[in-house]
């Protein structure tokens, strides 16, 4: 079955997340303005979600 999630708000709602943390907010802004991005952050800080919300 196809998933029709189209924007960040839909993704967060589907995952029952009310807000991104500060690292995720910064990552999303960088991802949106650059071609390649590498995130270096400890395990459990939300790197994957930052990429998904792009």
PyMOL Python script that loads the backbone (N, CA, C, O; Angstrom):
from pymol import cmd

cmd.read_pdbstr("""\
ATOM      1  N   UNK A   1       0.841  -1.179   0.000  1.00  0.00           N
ATOM      2  CA  UNK A   1       0.000   0.000   0.000  1.00  0.00           C
ATOM      3  C   UNK A   1       0.887   1.242   0.000  1.00  0.00           C
ATOM      4  O   UNK A   1       1.813   1.339   0.805  1.00  0.00           O
ATOM      5  N   UNK A   2       0.619   2.177  -0.879  1.00  0.00           N
ATOM      6  CA  UNK A   2       1.400   3.407  -0.984  1.00  0.00           C
ATOM      7  C   UNK A   2       1.072   4.340   0.170  1.00  0.00           C
ATOM      8  O   UNK A   2      -0.060   4.393   0.652  1.00  0.00           O
ATOM      9  N   UNK A   3       2.100   5.078   0.604  1.00  0.00           N
ATOM     10  CA  UNK A   3       1.934   6.048   1.673  1.00  0.00           C
ATOM     11  C   UNK A   3       1.926   7.433   1.043  1.00  0.00           C
ATOM     12  O   UNK A   3       2.885   7.789   0.360  1.00  0.00           O
ATOM     13  N   UNK A   4       0.890   8.220   1.244  1.00  0.00           N
ATOM     14  CA  UNK A   4       0.742   9.512   0.595  1.00  0.00           C
ATOM     15  C   UNK A   4       1.156  10.684   1.478  1.00  0.00           C
ATOM     16  O   UNK A   4       0.579  11.765   1.355  1.00  0.00           O
ATOM     17  N   UNK A   5       2.130  10.509   2.362  1.00  0.00           N
ATOM     18  CA  UNK A   5       2.619  11.606   3.190  1.00  0.00           C
ATOM     19  C   UNK A   5       3.401  12.548   2.291  1.00  0.00           C
ATOM     20  O   UNK A   5       4.296  12.116   1.565  1.00  0.00           O
ATOM     21  N   UNK A   6       3.067  13.841   2.336  1.00  0.00           N
ATOM     22  CA  UNK A   6       3.655  14.768   1.401  1.00  0.00           C
ATOM     23  C   UNK A   6       4.500  15.882   2.016  1.00  0.00           C
ATOM     24  O   UNK A   6       5.298  16.492   1.304  1.00  0.00           O
ATOM     25  N   UNK A   7       4.357  16.164   3.287  1.00  0.00           N
ATOM     26  CA  UNK A   7       5.123  17.274   3.862  1.00  0.00           C
ATOM     27  C   UNK A   7       5.566  16.940   5.289  1.00  0.00           C
ATOM     28  O   UNK A   7       5.172  15.929   5.869  1.00  0.00           O
ATOM     29  N   UNK A   8       6.401  17.832   5.828  1.00  0.00           N
ATOM     30  CA  UNK A   8       6.976  17.601   7.155  1.00  0.00           C
ATOM     31  C   UNK A   8       5.906  17.449   8.218  1.00  0.00           C
ATOM     32  O   UNK A   8       6.019  16.578   9.081  1.00  0.00           O
ATOM     33  N   UNK A   9       4.873  18.272   8.178  1.00  0.00           N
ATOM     34  CA  UNK A   9       3.821  18.193   9.191  1.00  0.00           C
ATOM     35  C   UNK A   9       3.129  16.826   9.156  1.00  0.00           C
ATOM     36  O   UNK A   9       2.823  16.256  10.203  1.00  0.00           O
ATOM     37  N   UNK A  10       2.884  16.308   7.954  1.00  0.00           N
ATOM     38  CA  UNK A  10       2.258  14.992   7.832  1.00  0.00           C
ATOM     39  C   UNK A  10       3.159  13.892   8.384  1.00  0.00           C
ATOM     40  O   UNK A  10       2.690  12.973   9.056  1.00  0.00           O
ATOM     41  N   UNK A  11       4.461  13.994   8.095  1.00  0.00           N
ATOM     42  CA  UNK A  11       5.417  12.998   8.586  1.00  0.00           C
ATOM     43  C   UNK A  11       5.429  13.003  10.114  1.00  0.00           C
ATOM     44  O   UNK A  11       5.330  11.949  10.742  1.00  0.00           O
ATOM     45  N   UNK A  12       5.550  14.185  10.706  1.00  0.00           N
ATOM     46  CA  UNK A  12       5.592  14.282  12.168  1.00  0.00           C
ATOM     47  C   UNK A  12       4.289  13.787  12.795  1.00  0.00           C
ATOM     48  O   UNK A  12       4.316  13.090  13.809  1.00  0.00           O
ATOM     49  N   UNK A  13       3.160  14.138  12.205  1.00  0.00           N
ATOM     50  CA  UNK A  13       1.874  13.684  12.732  1.00  0.00           C
ATOM     51  C   UNK A  13       1.766  12.160  12.659  1.00  0.00           C
ATOM     52  O   UNK A  13       1.286  11.526  13.599  1.00  0.00           O
ATOM     53  N   UNK A  14       2.208  11.576  11.552  1.00  0.00           N
ATOM     54  CA  UNK A  14       2.150  10.124  11.384  1.00  0.00           C
ATOM     55  C   UNK A  14       2.996   9.422  12.447  1.00  0.00           C
ATOM     56  O   UNK A  14       2.641   8.340  12.914  1.00  0.00           O
ATOM     57  N   UNK A  15       4.120  10.046  12.830  1.00  0.00           N
ATOM     58  CA  UNK A  15       5.012   9.472  13.838  1.00  0.00           C
ATOM     59  C   UNK A  15       4.654   9.910  15.256  1.00  0.00           C
ATOM     60  O   UNK A  15       5.337   9.532  16.208  1.00  0.00           O
ATOM     61  N   UNK A  16       3.590  10.703  15.408  1.00  0.00           N
ATOM     62  CA  UNK A  16       3.146  11.217  16.701  1.00  0.00           C
ATOM     63  C   UNK A  16       4.222  12.055  17.390  1.00  0.00           C
ATOM     64  O   UNK A  16       4.442  11.942  18.596  1.00  0.00           O
ATOM     65  N   UNK A  17       4.886  12.896  16.598  1.00  0.00           N
ATOM     66  CA  UNK A  17       5.927  13.801  17.100  1.00  0.00           C
ATOM     67  C   UNK A  17       5.398  15.224  16.978  1.00  0.00           C
ATOM     68  O   UNK A  17       4.927  15.630  15.915  1.00  0.00           O
ATOM     69  N   UNK A  18       5.477  15.975  18.064  1.00  0.00           N
ATOM     70  CA  UNK A  18       4.914  17.329  18.052  1.00  0.00           C
ATOM     71  C   UNK A  18       5.896  18.393  17.586  1.00  0.00           C
ATOM     72  O   UNK A  18       5.472  19.441  17.100  1.00  0.00           O
ATOM     73  N   UNK A  19       7.215  18.149  17.723  1.00  0.00           N
ATOM     74  CA  UNK A  19       8.197  19.148  17.316  1.00  0.00           C
ATOM     75  C   UNK A  19       9.560  18.492  17.104  1.00  0.00           C
ATOM     76  O   UNK A  19       9.863  17.459  17.702  1.00  0.00           O
ATOM     77  N   UNK A  20      10.371  19.100  16.252  1.00  0.00           N
ATOM     78  CA  UNK A  20      11.754  18.653  16.060  1.00  0.00           C
ATOM     79  C   UNK A  20      12.622  19.244  17.159  1.00  0.00           C
ATOM     80  O   UNK A  20      12.305  20.301  17.704  1.00  0.00           O
ATOM     81  N   UNK A  21      13.732  18.556  17.489  1.00  0.00           N
ATOM     82  CA  UNK A  21      14.665  19.140  18.460  1.00  0.00           C
ATOM     83  C   UNK A  21      15.575  20.135  17.741  1.00  0.00           C
ATOM     84  O   UNK A  21      15.505  20.249  16.517  1.00  0.00           O
ATOM     85  N   UNK A  22      16.417  20.847  18.463  1.00  0.00           N
ATOM     86  CA  UNK A  22      17.229  21.916  17.862  1.00  0.00           C
ATOM     87  C   UNK A  22      18.193  21.386  16.798  1.00  0.00           C
ATOM     88  O   UNK A  22      18.398  22.046  15.779  1.00  0.00           O
ATOM     89  N   UNK A  23      18.791  20.208  17.012  1.00  0.00           N
ATOM     90  CA  UNK A  23      19.692  19.627  16.016  1.00  0.00           C
ATOM     91  C   UNK A  23      18.925  19.309  14.738  1.00  0.00           C
ATOM     92  O   UNK A  23      19.421  19.559  13.640  1.00  0.00           O
ATOM     93  N   UNK A  24      17.722  18.762  14.871  1.00  0.00           N
ATOM     94  CA  UNK A  24      16.909  18.419  13.708  1.00  0.00           C
ATOM     95  C   UNK A  24      16.485  19.670  12.937  1.00  0.00           C
ATOM     96  O   UNK A  24      16.526  19.687  11.707  1.00  0.00           O
ATOM     97  N   UNK A  25      16.083  20.703  13.654  1.00  0.00           N
ATOM     98  CA  UNK A  25      15.702  21.971  13.006  1.00  0.00           C
ATOM     99  C   UNK A  25      16.860  22.526  12.186  1.00  0.00           C
ATOM    100  O   UNK A  25      16.677  22.918  11.034  1.00  0.00           O
ATOM    101  N   UNK A  26      18.057  22.561  12.780  1.00  0.00           N
ATOM    102  CA  UNK A  26      19.240  23.065  12.077  1.00  0.00           C
ATOM    103  C   UNK A  26      19.576  22.175  10.885  1.00  0.00           C
ATOM    104  O   UNK A  26      19.905  22.679   9.811  1.00  0.00           O
ATOM    105  N   UNK A  27      19.499  20.864  11.062  1.00  0.00           N
ATOM    106  CA  UNK A  27      19.801  19.932   9.975  1.00  0.00           C
ATOM    107  C   UNK A  27      18.851  20.135   8.806  1.00  0.00           C
ATOM    108  O   UNK A  27      19.292  20.169   7.657  1.00  0.00           O
ATOM    109  N   UNK A  28      17.571  20.270   9.071  1.00  0.00           N
ATOM    110  CA  UNK A  28      16.597  20.460   7.997  1.00  0.00           C
ATOM    111  C   UNK A  28      16.915  21.730   7.218  1.00  0.00           C
ATOM    112  O   UNK A  28      16.847  21.728   5.989  1.00  0.00           O
ATOM    113  N   UNK A  29      17.259  22.813   7.910  1.00  0.00           N
ATOM    114  CA  UNK A  29      17.559  24.060   7.202  1.00  0.00           C
ATOM    115  C   UNK A  29      18.803  23.923   6.330  1.00  0.00           C
ATOM    116  O   UNK A  29      18.857  24.493   5.240  1.00  0.00           O
ATOM    117  N   UNK A  30      19.807  23.172   6.798  1.00  0.00           N
ATOM    118  CA  UNK A  30      21.024  22.964   6.002  1.00  0.00           C
ATOM    119  C   UNK A  30      20.730  22.033   4.826  1.00  0.00           C
ATOM    120  O   UNK A  30      21.162  22.300   3.705  1.00  0.00           O
ATOM    121  N   UNK A  31      20.006  20.951   5.070  1.00  0.00           N
ATOM    122  CA  UNK A  31      19.678  19.987   4.009  1.00  0.00           C
ATOM    123  C   UNK A  31      18.921  20.667   2.874  1.00  0.00           C
ATOM    124  O   UNK A  31      19.138  20.354   1.704  1.00  0.00           O
ATOM    125  N   UNK A  32      18.043  21.587   3.214  1.00  0.00           N
ATOM    126  CA  UNK A  32      17.244  22.276   2.200  1.00  0.00           C
ATOM    127  C   UNK A  32      18.065  23.218   1.331  1.00  0.00           C
ATOM    128  O   UNK A  32      17.639  23.554   0.226  1.00  0.00           O
ATOM    129  N   UNK A  33      19.222  23.651   1.799  1.00  0.00           N
ATOM    130  CA  UNK A  33      19.993  24.656   1.067  1.00  0.00           C
ATOM    131  C   UNK A  33      21.317  24.143   0.497  1.00  0.00           C
ATOM    132  O   UNK A  33      22.061  24.915  -0.108  1.00  0.00           O
ATOM    133  N   UNK A  34      21.623  22.863   0.678  1.00  0.00           N
ATOM    134  CA  UNK A  34      22.877  22.323   0.170  1.00  0.00           C
ATOM    135  C   UNK A  34      22.626  21.042  -0.614  1.00  0.00           C
ATOM    136  O   UNK A  34      21.582  20.405  -0.482  1.00  0.00           O
ATOM    137  N   UNK A  35      23.611  20.683  -1.433  1.00  0.00           N
ATOM    138  CA  UNK A  35      23.504  19.463  -2.229  1.00  0.00           C
ATOM    139  C   UNK A  35      23.827  18.232  -1.405  1.00  0.00           C
ATOM    140  O   UNK A  35      23.132  17.222  -1.505  1.00  0.00           O
ATOM    141  N   UNK A  36      24.871  18.300  -0.591  1.00  0.00           N
ATOM    142  CA  UNK A  36      25.312  17.169   0.228  1.00  0.00           C
ATOM    143  C   UNK A  36      25.425  17.606   1.676  1.00  0.00           C
ATOM    144  O   UNK A  36      25.920  18.695   1.968  1.00  0.00           O
ATOM    145  N   UNK A  37      24.965  16.758   2.578  1.00  0.00           N
ATOM    146  CA  UNK A  37      25.014  17.071   4.008  1.00  0.00           C
ATOM    147  C   UNK A  37      25.464  15.842   4.780  1.00  0.00           C
ATOM    148  O   UNK A  37      25.005  14.730   4.517  1.00  0.00           O
ATOM    149  N   UNK A  38      26.362  16.047   5.735  1.00  0.00           N
ATOM    150  CA  UNK A  38      26.767  14.995   6.662  1.00  0.00           C
ATOM    151  C   UNK A  38      26.443  15.487   8.067  1.00  0.00           C
ATOM    152  O   UNK A  38      26.862  16.575   8.463  1.00  0.00           O
ATOM    153  N   UNK A  39      25.705  14.691   8.809  1.00  0.00           N
ATOM    154  CA  UNK A  39      25.395  15.036  10.195  1.00  0.00           C
ATOM    155  C   UNK A  39      26.249  14.191  11.125  1.00  0.00           C
ATOM    156  O   UNK A  39      26.246  12.963  11.040  1.00  0.00           O
ATOM    157  N   UNK A  40      26.968  14.847  12.001  1.00  0.00           N
ATOM    158  CA  UNK A  40      27.747  14.159  13.027  1.00  0.00           C
ATOM    159  C   UNK A  40      27.124  14.488  14.371  1.00  0.00           C
ATOM    160  O   UNK A  40      27.192  15.624  14.841  1.00  0.00           O
ATOM    161  N   UNK A  41      26.521  13.491  14.976  1.00  0.00           N
ATOM    162  CA  UNK A  41      25.815  13.686  16.232  1.00  0.00           C
ATOM    163  C   UNK A  41      25.719  12.324  16.918  1.00  0.00           C
ATOM    164  O   UNK A  41      25.659  11.296  16.243  1.00  0.00           O
ATOM    165  N   UNK A  42      25.704  12.306  18.241  1.00  0.00           N
ATOM    166  CA  UNK A  42      25.639  11.025  18.955  1.00  0.00           C
ATOM    167  C   UNK A  42      24.395  10.211  18.600  1.00  0.00           C
ATOM    168  O   UNK A  42      23.387  10.749  18.141  1.00  0.00           O
ATOM    169  N   UNK A  43      24.493   8.924  18.821  1.00  0.00           N
ATOM    170  CA  UNK A  43      23.367   8.015  18.624  1.00  0.00           C
ATOM    171  C   UNK A  43      22.177   8.461  19.471  1.00  0.00           C
ATOM    172  O   UNK A  43      22.335   8.823  20.637  1.00  0.00           O
ATOM    173  N   UNK A  44      20.996   8.432  18.877  1.00  0.00           N
ATOM    174  CA  UNK A  44      19.784   8.767  19.612  1.00  0.00           C
ATOM    175  C   UNK A  44      19.390  10.226  19.578  1.00  0.00           C
ATOM    176  O   UNK A  44      18.468  10.630  20.288  1.00  0.00           O
ATOM    177  N   UNK A  45      20.072  11.038  18.760  1.00  0.00           N
ATOM    178  CA  UNK A  45      19.756  12.468  18.727  1.00  0.00           C
ATOM    179  C   UNK A  45      18.767  12.842  17.631  1.00  0.00           C
ATOM    180  O   UNK A  45      18.333  13.992  17.566  1.00  0.00           O
ATOM    181  N   UNK A  46      18.401  11.894  16.766  1.00  0.00           N
ATOM    182  CA  UNK A  46      17.369  12.164  15.774  1.00  0.00           C
ATOM    183  C   UNK A  46      17.860  12.479  14.376  1.00  0.00           C
ATOM    184  O   UNK A  46      17.161  13.149  13.615  1.00  0.00           O
ATOM    185  N   UNK A  47      19.049  12.012  14.018  1.00  0.00           N
ATOM    186  CA  UNK A  47      19.585  12.281  12.673  1.00  0.00           C
ATOM    187  C   UNK A  47      18.683  11.720  11.582  1.00  0.00           C
ATOM    188  O   UNK A  47      18.417  12.398  10.589  1.00  0.00           O
ATOM    189  N   UNK A  48      18.218  10.510  11.754  1.00  0.00           N
ATOM    190  CA  UNK A  48      17.376   9.885  10.733  1.00  0.00           C
ATOM    191  C   UNK A  48      16.100  10.686  10.523  1.00  0.00           C
ATOM    192  O   UNK A  48      15.701  10.922   9.383  1.00  0.00           O
ATOM    193  N   UNK A  49      15.464  11.102  11.592  1.00  0.00           N
ATOM    194  CA  UNK A  49      14.246  11.888  11.471  1.00  0.00           C
ATOM    195  C   UNK A  49      14.515  13.221  10.768  1.00  0.00           C
ATOM    196  O   UNK A  49      13.677  13.698  10.002  1.00  0.00           O
ATOM    197  N   UNK A  50      15.671  13.818  11.023  1.00  0.00           N
ATOM    198  CA  UNK A  50      16.019  15.073  10.347  1.00  0.00           C
ATOM    199  C   UNK A  50      16.041  14.881   8.839  1.00  0.00           C
ATOM    200  O   UNK A  50      15.546  15.732   8.100  1.00  0.00           O
ATOM    201  N   UNK A  51      16.611  13.769   8.371  1.00  0.00           N
ATOM    202  CA  UNK A  51      16.652  13.487   6.947  1.00  0.00           C
ATOM    203  C   UNK A  51      15.262  13.170   6.405  1.00  0.00           C
ATOM    204  O   UNK A  51      14.918  13.597   5.303  1.00  0.00           O
ATOM    205  N   UNK A  52      14.469  12.435   7.157  1.00  0.00           N
ATOM    206  CA  UNK A  52      13.121  12.063   6.719  1.00  0.00           C
ATOM    207  C   UNK A  52      12.259  13.310   6.564  1.00  0.00           C
ATOM    208  O   UNK A  52      11.446  13.386   5.643  1.00  0.00           O
ATOM    209  N   UNK A  53      12.421  14.272   7.438  1.00  0.00           N
ATOM    210  CA  UNK A  53      11.593  15.469   7.422  1.00  0.00           C
ATOM    211  C   UNK A  53      12.000  16.464   6.353  1.00  0.00           C
ATOM    212  O   UNK A  53      11.328  17.476   6.151  1.00  0.00           O
ATOM    213  N   UNK A  54      13.056  16.191   5.693  1.00  0.00           N
ATOM    214  CA  UNK A  54      13.458  17.097   4.622  1.00  0.00           C
ATOM    215  C   UNK A  54      12.460  17.008   3.552  1.00  0.00           C
ATOM    216  O   UNK A  54      12.585  17.686   2.533  1.00  0.00           O
TER     217      UNK A  54
END
""", "prot")
cmd.dss("prot")
cmd.show_as("cartoon", "prot")
cmd.util.cbc("prot")
cmd.orient("prot")
